[in-house]
Amino acid sequence: MFIEIQQLKQSGFSKSQVARHLNLNWKTVDKYWEMEADGFAKTVDQASSRRRKLDRYESVIAGWLRKFPDMTAAQVEDWLKETYPDQEFKGRTVRTYVAHLRDKHGIPNRRGDSRQYEAIPDPPMGFQLQLDFGEKKVRTESGSWKKLYALGAVLSHSRHKYGEWSETPLTTSFLMGMLMNCFSFYGGVPQEIVIDQDALMVVSENDGEIIFTHQFEQFRNKMGFKLWVCRKGDPESKGRIEAVVKYLKQGFAANRTFTDISSWNQSCLDWLDRTANRKVHGTTKKVPAEVFALEKQYLRPVPSLWSLPTDSVTRSVRKDNTILYKSNRYSLPIGTYAPGKEVRLKIVEDKLVLMNIEDDSLIAEHQLSSGKGELIQNRNHLRNHELNIDRLYEKVLRTLDYVPDLSHFLDVIRTEKGKYVRDQYDLIIKLHKNYSQKALLQAFEFCHANGLYSAVSLRDAANHFANSPEVAAASECSYTGVLPGYLRIQAHTRDISEYAGLQKGGGAK
């Protein structure tokens, strides 16, 4: 690099021309412009003898910076923490190292100038929440681009932040659902919310009088907060949230690969907990999470569940045939999942209703859960094992139709044997093939009388009766020759009543 810069310099190139030609940062060119060969050699020797703390991650960080030249040092720090959770990374060290790598590898910083806002005094604890929206195109696993829609929120006193994303443009009801998620996240409702004149909430402004949409007005009254709507073209009046939305788009979403909306939103909250909410704020000089621990008690309790209006939201179907809603999984019938499949979601009182997007036909309905990380599953969404059991049950009845009270025997087995029902019924069918009707009838009668409702008990009883003298005589073969000695051996047998006692927990005589 040094030699190339010097060669182009001697050829009459300017610093800017050299930077463009070699795709280097202008500062890098300037650094080596007047440097002599001896000075360059000394610089190389010093650099090689001095190992930086983050040198072990050089290839990783440099790879990120080459791929995403607009990547900030803060984002590099976060990605390092996400990739190497067992290691500790300090912001100042990372910033210095990122600057070093940009200089060393000639990677320019392509970020634009930051926007400036007028300072506004902090309101009291629990008083104000600022909201704003944004859009961001992100790269998917397949390499295509996907537009996501973001809601950002920040408590004005503590600077504690919340973010949530959607795959579809926001509707009024979806916004209200996001706000409920936000209130749940904070554990309370502020007295005031600052927001833009957005069509999702505001119909019009009439000489300073804000006219809200009917849906949002109902929601606002239910939640009990006041709304301060900013004037159009006056973003400085909510500068804190403008910075948060920018932070969400550039700090979190930039250069990140999208898989599904559920994991994306969870990663966003995890990222906020690692970064903005856990670091000393540049203005307040306090950690937002620590201040929020105090501010939380000034928020008003969240009212009972709010029923979303008729226009609903969508959710992606996961590979396990569930959708994610407020950190809980709700089941769908087996076979619902397909790549890119979405379902419509509505909240009706305390029920979660899932419908087909195409025709609004009902797919599933669940009781809403107030917990976290739960699986709410309908039994009929499982693989239909019961149907197969029913068919096997009918087969046993048909096969042994000569047995009295057989259905009662099978019903007790189904109740008591649980997951072994199929094995029990299969064994009974095998007994029909291996034993005579007389032996089986005696076995069923014996098991009924002694309360032994088990296919294994039935098998043992059938074996006993099949080998008893009166039964065996009826089935003797006409063979009259001399049997081998081992076939003439008679095993000692106990009375069947002893077996019944053992099966029921009694001792043998």
C-alpha positions as semicolon CSV with decimal commas, in nm:
position;residue;x (nm);y (nm);z (nm)
1;M;0,000;0,000;0,000
2;F;0,279;0,244;0,093
3;I;0,472;0,167;-0,226
4;E;0,158;0,206;-0,443
5;I;0,080;0,544;-0,286
6;Q;0,434;0,667;-0,345
7;Q;0,436;0,544;-0,705
8;L;0,111;0,723;-0,786
9;K;0,236;1,035;-0,609
10;Q;0,550;1,038;-0,824
11;S;0,329;0,995;-1,132
12;G;0,156;1,323;-1,052
13;F;-0,164;1,193;-0,887
14;S;-0,327;1,404;-0,616
15;K;-0,420;1,261;-0,277
16;S;-0,788;1,242;-0,374
17;Q;-0,706;1,068;-0,701
18;V;-0,487;0,815;-0,521
19;A;-0,760;0,747;-0,264
20;R;-1,016;0,685;-0,540
21;H;-0,778;0,478;-0,748
22;L;-0,675;0,251;-0,457
23;N;-1,016;0,263;-0,286
24;L;-0,857;0,397;0,031
25;N;-0,965;0,643;0,294
26;W;-0,820;0,989;0,222
27;K;-0,672;1,000;0,574
28;T;-0,483;0,679;0,500
29;V;-0,333;0,830;0,186
30;D;-0,244;1,146;0,375
31;K;-0,071;0,944;0,648
32;Y;0,170;0,783;0,402
33;W;0,199;1,078;0,161
34;E;0,508;1,239;0,312
35;M;0,641;0,929;0,484
36;E;0,988;0,806;0,395
37;A;1,070;0,440;0,340
38;D;1,262;0,423;0,670
39;G;0,968;0,572;0,855
40;F;0,729;0,320;0,700
41;A;0,955;0,032;0,799
42;K;0,968;0,163;1,155
43;T;0,588;0,190;1,165
44;V;0,553;-0,168;1,047
45;D;0,801;-0,291;1,308
46;Q;0,618;-0,109;1,586
47;A;0,282;-0,240;1,476
48;S;0,406;-0,597;1,456
49;S;0,565;-0,582;1,801
50;R;0,256;-0,434;1,966
51;R;-0,033;-0,679;1,991
52;R;-0,369;-0,519;2,046
53;K;-0,629;-0,672;2,275
54;L;-0,873;-0,729;1,987
55;D;-0,618;-0,859;1,735
56;R;-0,756;-1,213;1,774
57;Y;-1,083;-1,083;1,625
58;E;-0,920;-0,879;1,346
59;S;-1,027;-1,101;1,058
60;V;-1,384;-1,115;1,187
61;I;-1,416;-0,739;1,241
62;A;-1,240;-0,649;0,917
63;G;-1,473;-0,887;0,732
64;W;-1,776;-0,710;0,877
65;L;-1,638;-0,367;0,789
66;R;-1,556;-0,469;0,429
67;K;-1,901;-0,619;0,381
68;F;-2,082;-0,334;0,558
69;P;-1,873;-0,013;0,527
70;D;-2,142;0,187;0,707
71;M;-2,113;-0,030;1,017
72;T;-2,063;0,171;1,336
73;A;-1,822;0,087;1,614
74;A;-2,122;0,047;1,843
75;Q;-2,268;-0,216;1,611
76;V;-1,933;-0,394;1,592
77;E;-1,926;-0,401;1,972
78;D;-2,277;-0,547;1,985
79;W;-2,202;-0,812;1,722
80;L;-1,891;-0,913;1,914
81;K;-2,099;-0,952;2,232
82;E;-2,360;-1,149;2,041
83;T;-2,102;-1,373;1,869
84;Y;-1,876;-1,420;2,172
85;P;-2,109;-1,395;2,476
86;D;-1,842;-1,526;2,714
87;Q;-1,600;-1,245;2,633
88;E;-1,599;-0,884;2,759
89;F;-1,578;-0,593;2,515
90;K;-1,551;-0,228;2,615
91;G;-1,689;0,049;2,398
92;R;-1,381;0,270;2,394
93;T;-1,151;-0,024;2,310
94;V;-1,376;-0,130;2,024
95;R;-1,406;0,223;1,885
96;T;-1,027;0,265;1,886
97;Y;-0,975;-0,074;1,725
98;V;-1,237;-0,017;1,455
99;A;-1,070;0,312;1,366
100;H;-0,735;0,128;1,356
101;L;-0,871;-0,141;1,122
102;R;-1,034;0,114;0,892
103;D;-0,698;0,287;0,865
104;K;-0,499;-0,034;0,833
105;H;-0,719;-0,189;0,565
106;G;-0,827;0,132;0,398
107;I;-1,198;0,083;0,470
108;P;-1,383;0,417;0,445
109;N;-1,674;0,505;0,671
110;R;-1,972;0,572;0,446
111;R;-2,211;0,699;0,714
112;G;-2,368;1,037;0,667
113;D;-2,380;1,327;0,908
114;S;-2,598;1,288;1,215
115;R;-2,903;1,504;1,265
116;Q;-2,912;1,760;1,546
117;Y;-3,203;1,836;1,780
118;E;-3,282;2,102;2,035
119;A;-3,243;1,999;2,398
120;I;-3,571;1,952;2,587
121;P;-3,594;1,929;2,969
122;D;-3,668;1,582;3,106
123;P;-4,026;1,528;3,227
124;P;-4,094;1,359;3,564
125;M;-4,070;0,982;3,613
126;G;-4,347;0,782;3,450
127;F;-4,495;1,086;3,282
128;Q;-4,405;1,064;2,914
129;L;-4,346;0,800;2,646
130;Q;-4,240;0,901;2,295
131;L;-4,333;0,691;1,990
132;D;-4,229;0,692;1,628
133;F;-4,224;0,466;1,326
134;G;-3,973;0,372;1,062
135;E;-3,913;0,142;0,768
136;K;-3,608;-0,062;0,681
137;K;-3,521;-0,300;0,398
138;V;-3,329;-0,600;0,529
139;R;-3,161;-0,896;0,367
140;T;-3,327;-1,238;0,406
141;E;-3,164;-1,581;0,425
142;S;-3,239;-1,635;0,055
143;G;-3,053;-1,315;-0,034
144;S;-3,365;-1,116;-0,127
145;W;-3,472;-0,788;0,032
146;K;-3,771;-0,749;0,263
147;K;-3,926;-0,432;0,399
148;L;-3,996;-0,425;0,771
149;Y;-4,194;-0,168;0,968
150;A;-4,070;-0,057;1,309
151;L;-4,222;0,101;1,617
152;G;-3,976;0,263;1,855
153;A;-4,056;0,382;2,207
154;V;-3,859;0,556;2,480
155;L;-3,950;0,672;2,830
156;S;-3,844;1,035;2,830
157;H;-3,708;1,040;3,184
158;S;-3,504;0,720;3,206
159;R;-3,435;0,690;2,831
160;H;-3,533;0,322;2,856
161;K;-3,612;0,199;2,504
162;Y;-3,847;-0,051;2,338
163;G;-3,865;-0,169;1,978
164;E;-4,100;-0,390;1,779
165;W;-4,114;-0,481;1,410
166;S;-4,381;-0,593;1,165
167;E;-4,365;-0,764;0,826
168;T;-4,677;-0,581;0,707
169;P;-4,769;-0,212;0,702
170;L;-4,920;-0,105;1,031
171;T;-5,295;-0,078;1,077
172;T;-5,471;0,095;1,363
173;S;-5,543;-0,232;1,542
174;F;-5,189;-0,357;1,487
175;L;-5,056;-0,033;1,635
176;M;-5,275;-0,079;1,941
177;G;-5,149;-0,435;1,976
178;M;-4,791;-0,305;1,962
179;L;-4,872;-0,046;2,228
180;M;-5,014;-0,319;2,450
181;N;-4,691;-0,512;2,401
182;C;-4,500;-0,196;2,488
183;F;-4,703;-0,138;2,807
184;S;-4,653;-0,502;2,901
185;F;-4,278;-0,463;2,844
186;Y;-4,260;-0,159;3,072
187;G;-4,508;-0,302;3,321
188;G;-4,731;0,006;3,315
189;V;-4,887;0,296;3,125
190;P;-4,745;0,653;3,120
191;Q;-4,957;0,962;3,170
192;E;-4,870;1,102;2,827
193;I;-4,764;0,972;2,488
194;V;-4,594;1,192;2,229
195;I;-4,651;1,093;1,870
196;D;-4,672;1,221;1,511
197;Q;-4,991;1,313;1,331
198;D;-5,021;0,964;1,189
199;A;-5,326;0,854;0,991
200;L;-5,345;0,543;1,208
201;M;-5,453;0,762;1,497
202;V;-5,542;1,108;1,369
203;V;-5,817;1,185;1,120
204;S;-5,750;1,557;1,091
205;E;-5,644;1,872;1,271
206;N;-5,903;2,148;1,294
207;D;-5,754;2,477;1,415
208;G;-5,544;2,305;1,674
209;E;-5,813;2,053;1,772
210;I;-5,698;1,697;1,702
211;I;-5,964;1,455;1,580
212;F;-5,867;1,095;1,652
213;T;-5,982;0,782;1,473
214;H;-6,272;0,613;1,649
215;Q;-6,071;0,298;1,720
216;F;-5,774;0,479;1,866
217;E;-5,995;0,713;2,072
218;Q;-6,160;0,409;2,231
219;F;-5,820;0,259;2,302
220;R;-5,683;0,584;2,447
221;N;-5,980;0,619;2,681
222;K;-5,946;0,256;2,788
223;M;-5,575;0,292;2,865
224;G;-5,619;0,633;3,028
225;F;-5,326;0,824;2,876
226;K;-5,317;1,172;2,724
227;L;-5,185;1,215;2,373
228;W;-4,960;1,496;2,261
229;V;-4,960;1,506;1,883
230;C;-4,663;1,686;1,728
231;R;-4,714;1,946;1,462
232;K;-4,637;1,836;1,111
233;G;-4,282;1,915;1,009
234;D;-4,170;1,951;1,370
235;P;-3,966;1,637;1,451
236;E;-3,753;1,825;1,705
237;S;-4,048;1,822;1,946
238;K;-3,987;1,448;1,982
239;G;-3,614;1,435;1,918
240;R;-3,550;1,157;2,169
241;I;-3,762;0,907;1,976
242;E;-3,628;1,022;1,639
243;A;-3,288;0,912;1,763
244;V;-3,428;0,578;1,888
245;V;-3,586;0,486;1,553
246;K;-3,262;0,576;1,378
247;Y;-3,081;0,363;1,635
248;L;-3,312;0,067;1,565
249;K;-3,258;0,090;1,191
250;Q;-2,884;0,155;1,188
251;G;-2,768;-0,010;1,508
252;F;-2,984;-0,323;1,505
253;A;-3,137;-0,385;1,162
254;A;-2,848;-0,274;0,941
255;N;-2,652;-0,566;0,798
256;R;-2,854;-0,822;0,999
257;T;-3,010;-1,122;0,820
258;F;-3,386;-1,169;0,858
259;T;-3,525;-1,519;0,926
260;D;-3,869;-1,474;1,082
261;I;-4,046;-1,190;1,260
262;S;-4,068;-1,365;1,597
263;S;-3,695;-1,427;1,637
264;W;-3,623;-1,085;1,484
265;N;-3,830;-0,908;1,752
266;Q;-3,677;-1,115;2,031
267;S;-3,327;-1,039;1,901
268;C;-3,417;-0,670;1,894
269;L;-3,517;-0,672;2,262
270;D;-3,204;-0,869;2,352
271;W;-2,996;-0,617;2,158
272;L;-3,154;-0,321;2,341
273;D;-3,084;-0,492;2,672
274;R;-2,717;-0,533;2,577
275;T;-2,672;-0,188;2,432
276;A;-2,885;0,122;2,479
277;N;-3,059;0,018;2,800
278;R;-2,740;-0,103;2,973
279;K;-2,492;0,169;2,877
280;V;-2,442;0,512;3,029
281;H;-2,658;0,758;2,834
282;G;-2,461;1,035;2,668
283;T;-2,694;1,311;2,792
284;T;-2,816;1,192;3,132
285;K;-2,486;1,020;3,223
286;K;-2,694;0,745;3,380
287;V;-2,773;0,383;3,283
288;P;-3,134;0,374;3,150
289;A;-3,206;0,029;3,298
290;E;-3,105;0,148;3,645
291;V;-3,315;0,465;3,624
292;F;-3,608;0,266;3,483
293;A;-3,604;0,041;3,789
294;L;-3,709;0,352;3,982
295;E;-3,931;0,503;3,713
296;K;-4,134;0,183;3,673
297;Q;-4,315;0,239;4,002
298;Y;-4,454;0,571;3,870
299;L;-4,630;0,406;3,575
300;R;-4,998;0,328;3,611
301;P;-5,111;-0,039;3,602
302;V;-5,203;-0,180;3,262
303;P;-5,582;-0,223;3,232
304;S;-5,733;-0,563;3,157
305;L;-5,699;-0,724;2,814
306;W;-5,797;-0,501;2,525
307;S;-5,996;-0,656;2,240
308;L;-5,849;-0,562;1,906
309;P;-6,103;-0,431;1,656
310;T;-6,208;-0,609;1,342
311;D;-5,906;-0,531;1,131
312;S;-5,645;-0,774;1,251
313;V;-5,278;-0,859;1,227
314;T;-5,090;-1,146;1,068
315;R;-4,837;-1,391;1,200
316;S;-4,595;-1,623;1,022
317;V;-4,657;-1,994;1,073
318;R;-4,354;-2,162;1,228
319;K;-4,220;-2,500;1,122
320;D;-4,367;-2,664;1,432
321;N;-4,716;-2,548;1,324
322;T;-4,741;-2,269;1,581
323;I;-4,753;-1,890;1,582
324;L;-4,580;-1,667;1,834
325;Y;-4,783;-1,407;2,022
326;K;-4,650;-1,215;2,324
327;S;-4,372;-1,470;2,383
328;N;-4,612;-1,766;2,384
329;R;-4,663;-2,029;2,114
330;Y;-5,016;-2,114;2,000
331;S;-5,077;-2,432;1,802
332;L;-5,224;-2,480;1,457
333;P;-5,339;-2,809;1,300
334;I;-5,063;-3,038;1,172
335;G;-4,991;-2,955;0,809
336;T;-5,070;-2,583;0,833
337;Y;-4,706;-2,483;0,790
338;A;-4,569;-2,401;0,447
339;P;-4,277;-2,171;0,352
340;G;-4,402;-1,812;0,377
341;K;-4,739;-1,919;0,518
342;E;-4,918;-1,652;0,726
343;V;-5,243;-1,655;0,921
344;R;-5,465;-1,373;1,039
345;L;-5,480;-1,310;1,414
346;K;-5,761;-1,145;1,609
347;I;-5,814;-1,093;1,979
348;V;-6,177;-1,133;2,081
349;E;-6,224;-1,071;2,454
350;D;-5,995;-1,330;2,616
351;K;-5,964;-1,550;2,304
352;L;-5,697;-1,561;2,035
353;V;-5,855;-1,640;1,698
354;L;-5,652;-1,759;1,398
355;M;-5,799;-1,742;1,046
356;N;-5,703;-1,801;0,685
357;I;-5,589;-1,481;0,516
358;E;-5,759;-1,579;0,189
359;D;-6,115;-1,631;0,309
360;D;-6,113;-1,554;0,686
361;S;-6,219;-1,911;0,762
362;L;-6,148;-2,025;1,117
363;I;-5,830;-2,231;1,170
364;A;-5,796;-2,234;1,548
365;E;-5,910;-2,065;1,868
366;H;-5,719;-2,049;2,197
367;Q;-5,758;-1,907;2,544
368;L;-5,512;-1,620;2,582
369;S;-5,227;-1,690;2,821
370;S;-5,078;-1,423;3,046
371;G;-4,758;-1,625;3,093
372;K;-4,430;-1,622;2,899
373;G;-4,263;-1,899;2,701
374;E;-4,568;-2,128;2,714
375;L;-4,705;-2,366;2,450
376;I;-5,084;-2,338;2,425
377;Q;-5,196;-2,642;2,229
378;N;-5,531;-2,786;2,124
379;R;-5,549;-3,164;2,150
380;N;-5,702;-3,190;1,804
381;H;-5,392;-3,019;1,662
382;L;-5,181;-3,318;1,756
383;R;-5,135;-3,607;1,523
384;N;-5,463;-3,798;1,530
385;H;-5,350;-4,091;1,740
386;E;-5,698;-4,125;1,885
387;L;-5,846;-4,198;1,545
388;N;-5,608;-4,490;1,498
389;I;-5,687;-4,617;1,847
390;D;-6,060;-4,603;1,768
391;R;-6,007;-4,812;1,456
392;L;-5,803;-5,069;1,648
393;Y;-6,073;-5,077;1,917
394;E;-6,336;-5,161;1,655
395;K;-6,111;-5,427;1,506
396;V;-6,078;-5,603;1,843
397;L;-6,458;-5,596;1,886
398;R;-6,508;-5,749;1,541
399;T;-6,237;-6,011;1,588
400;L;-6,355;-6,130;1,932
401;D;-6,730;-6,074;1,886
402;Y;-6,799;-6,396;2,082
403;V;-6,661;-6,249;2,408
404;P;-6,926;-6,103;2,647
405;D;-6,860;-5,754;2,794
406;L;-6,555;-5,711;2,569
407;S;-6,618;-5,338;2,524
408;H;-6,602;-5,284;2,903
409;F;-6,272;-5,474;2,917
410;L;-6,128;-5,258;2,636
411;D;-6,260;-4,934;2,788
412;V;-6,088;-5,000;3,121
413;I;-5,761;-5,077;2,941
414;R;-5,790;-4,751;2,746
415;T;-5,839;-4,556;3,066
416;E;-5,571;-4,723;3,276
417;K;-5,298;-4,807;3,024
418;G;-5,255;-4,461;2,869
419;K;-4,989;-4,459;2,597
420;Y;-4,971;-4,842;2,593
421;V;-5,327;-4,886;2,467
422;R;-5,216;-4,970;2,113
423;D;-4,981;-5,244;2,237
424;Q;-5,253;-5,386;2,460
425;Y;-5,508;-5,407;2,177
426;D;-5,253;-5,559;1,938
427;L;-5,171;-5,830;2,194
428;I;-5,541;-5,918;2,237
429;I;-5,575;-5,967;1,859
430;K;-5,269;-6,195;1,866
431;L;-5,429;-6,398;2,146
432;H;-5,725;-6,467;1,916
433;K;-5,486;-6,620;1,666
434;N;-5,292;-6,827;1,922
435;Y;-5,563;-6,964;2,152
436;S;-5,898;-7,136;2,114
437;Q;-6,227;-6,957;2,178
438;K;-6,285;-7,173;2,484
439;A;-5,951;-7,083;2,642
440;L;-6,002;-6,714;2,568
441;L;-6,358;-6,714;2,705
442;Q;-6,232;-6,873;3,027
443;A;-5,948;-6,622;3,040
444;F;-6,180;-6,321;2,995
445;E;-6,419;-6,459;3,260
446;F;-6,130;-6,507;3,503
447;C;-5,987;-6,157;3,442
448;H;-6,330;-5,996;3,480
449;A;-6,391;-6,177;3,806
450;N;-6,056;-6,075;3,951
451;G;-6,038;-5,718;3,815
452;L;-5,734;-5,792;3,597
453;Y;-5,785;-5,555;3,304
454;S;-5,465;-5,611;3,114
455;A;-5,377;-5,788;2,790
456;V;-5,075;-5,944;2,964
457;S;-5,296;-6,086;3,240
458;L;-5,536;-6,210;2,971
459;R;-5,250;-6,379;2,788
460;D;-5,124;-6,555;3,100
461;A;-5,475;-6,669;3,191
462;A;-5,537;-6,794;2,837
463;N;-5,209;-6,985;2,847
464;H;-5,314;-7,148;3,175
465;F;-5,654;-7,254;3,053
466;A;-5,518;-7,372;2,718
467;N;-5,284;-7,607;2,904
468;S;-5,527;-7,727;3,172
469;P;-5,624;-8,099;3,148
470;E;-5,983;-8,043;3,040
471;V;-5,888;-7,802;2,767
472;A;-5,584;-7,989;2,657
473;A;-5,782;-8,312;2,626
474;A;-6,011;-8,157;2,377
475;S;-5,724;-8,058;2,158
476;E;-5,499;-8,368;2,191
477;C;-5,350;-8,487;1,871
478;S;-5,379;-8,850;1,751
479;Y;-5,006;-8,915;1,787
480;T;-4,959;-9,257;1,954
481;G;-4,584;-9,301;1,936
482;V;-4,337;-9,269;2,223
483;L;-4,253;-8,907;2,301
484;P;-3,893;-8,801;2,371
485;G;-3,807;-8,773;2,737
486;Y;-3,788;-8,391;2,742
487;L;-4,142;-8,370;2,609
488;R;-4,271;-8,605;2,884
489;I;-4,145;-8,371;3,160
490;Q;-4,435;-8,204;3,343
491;A;-4,371;-7,866;3,502
492;H;-4,519;-7,797;3,844
493;T;-4,821;-7,569;3,807
494;R;-4,995;-7,359;4,068
495;D;-5,361;-7,284;4,092
496;I;-5,467;-6,983;3,882
497;S;-5,600;-6,813;4,197
498;E;-5,242;-6,770;4,318
499;Y;-5,164;-6,580;3,996
500;A;-5,461;-6,353;4,053
501;G;-5,340;-6,275;4,402
502;L;-4,996;-6,183;4,278
503;Q;-5,138;-5,957;4,006
504;K;-5,349;-5,775;4,263
505;G;-5,059;-5,738;4,507
506;G;-5,124;-6,037;4,736
507;G;-4,877;-6,308;4,829
508;A;-4,868;-6,665;4,698
509;K;-4,981;-6,950;4,920
